[in-house]
Amino acid sequence: MTRLTRSTIDRLPASVTPSAPAGEGVGIVHFGPGAFHRAHQAAYIDTILHHDPRWGIAAVSMRSRSTIDALAAQDGLYTLAIRDAEPALRVIGAHRRFLAPDAAAETHRLLADPAVALVTTTVTEKGYCLAGDGTLDVAHPDIVHDLAGAAVPASVVGWIVAGLAARRDAGVRPFVPMPCDNLASNGAKLHAALVAFARRRDAGLADWIAGEVRVPSTMVDSITPAADEALYASVAAEIGLEDRAAVQRERFTQWVIEDVGQAGPDLAAAGATLTGDVAGYEKAKLRILNGAHSTLAYLGLLRGHASVAAAMADEALARFVDAMIRDDIMPMLPTVPGLDLDGYRAAVLARFRNPAIVHRLDQIAIDGSQKLPYRLGDTLAAHRAAGRMPRHVVAALGGWIAFLLQRSREGVAIIDPAAAQLTAAAQGAEPATLVRRIAEAGIGLPPQVAGDPPLLAAITAAARAADARDWHALLAGNHS
């Protein structure tokens, strides 16, 4: 089948939204051109390029060349498939340079180019080479390699500092680094990492970065299932052309950016949210979306469901999650200018019901001991500080306990950083025993649980109800 390229784009069906026109201008360098970047940020930039051609993206891959080669073979074009109740197809043409790991000289040149105003990154949380406390891990092998003066950096921190050094030496204003991975306070952490890295090489450069370089924090959101052969076949059948770079996501997309002044393209005009309170948006997402996700995972698996959409089709469970958000979570969230919490709640629940996105509950259930203290524990702690008992959150935590017991009895591995401790604690235990052991060890539950007898009793009662599959008691709040 003929490949999607600029020379074949006129063959696309009229139902496919066309890409921005071809152009030469590059105003953005992006590290990590995986599926999420191409489905998310690149779609915003493609919108901008329809009326402002300066902001084409140079895609840089530091590890492999498969995505770069696929983009280059298609002149940077690929299909974005919107998988929702109302599906749609759109061709994205935001990428204008394709830099594989062996294109280091071109990457250096672009980072030094005054026309490049923005350097974005989607390299996953671990790609920033941070230690457990969020500071630069100077013992990380990639950082050690880069600090030794290697001509080709191995880390994104090394690359950004190299580009900023070139700007300073040329007397050119710095570009704006913008991390787009879901890492709390990602801008502040990346800025501190850049300064710490530079400090070990050049104190003057470190001072310049500290004083002159703005690194906005961001929050990004859109469910983006991995591309696979089924997607490629589906897209080819719909557009009549082969597309080996196609990506898919839900219709909902969110890009919240700390407002640090003009940082390149007018992203707000393309639908991004500029705010002085990214942390407020992060907190709302963590507690509403992620808290509800974890609740659906543990209770949904106990009720025999496999996906988020299937769990939301369970009306009793869906009502419970909605009530948890309204009654337990939202009252403990601060007011954030521009954020309609009730509208956000409704949007989250609508996204969960999307049958076109198969989001497996067993994947969401992974790493509960790390996730739950922030997704549910912070809400719980806020209520207890106010002298209240949030029954839905308590029931959700009881569901996690019952989930651990079920895994233990069935001999199914618990996937969690604390798996060894959780497995040992759950071995042959009853709900009360496991709650007590976990609380005393401070794993997954807020640290104050062990010293809060009423709360300990409430979680234990909820765990008993969930373990016994007494759904009326658990979901109706009669488990105490």
Buried (B, 14 or more C-beta within 10 A) or exposed (E): EEBBBBEBBEEBEEEBBBBBEBBEEBBBBBBBBBBBBBBBBBBBBBBBBEEBBBBBBBBBBBEEBEBBBBBBBBBBBBBBBBBBEEEEBBBBBBBBBBBBBEBBEBBBBBBBBEEBBBBBBBBEEEBBBBEEEBEBBBEBEBBBBBBEEBEBBBBBBBBBBBBBBBBBEEEBEBBBBBBBBBBBBBBBBBBBBBBBBBBEBBEEBBEBBBEEBBBBBBBBBBBBBEBEEEBBEBBBEBBBBBBBBBBBBBBBBBBBBBBBEEBBBBBEEBEBBBBEBBBBBBBBBBBBBBBBBBBBBBBBBBBEBBBBBBBBBBEEBBEBBBBBBBEBBBBBBEEBEEBEBEEBBEBBBBBBBBEBBEBEBEEBBEBBBBBBBBBBBBBBBBBBEEEEBBBBBBBBBBBBBBBBBBBBEEEEEBEBEBBEBBBEBBEEBEBBBBBBBBBEBBBBBBEBBBEBEEBBBBBBBBBBBBBEEBBEBBBBBEBB
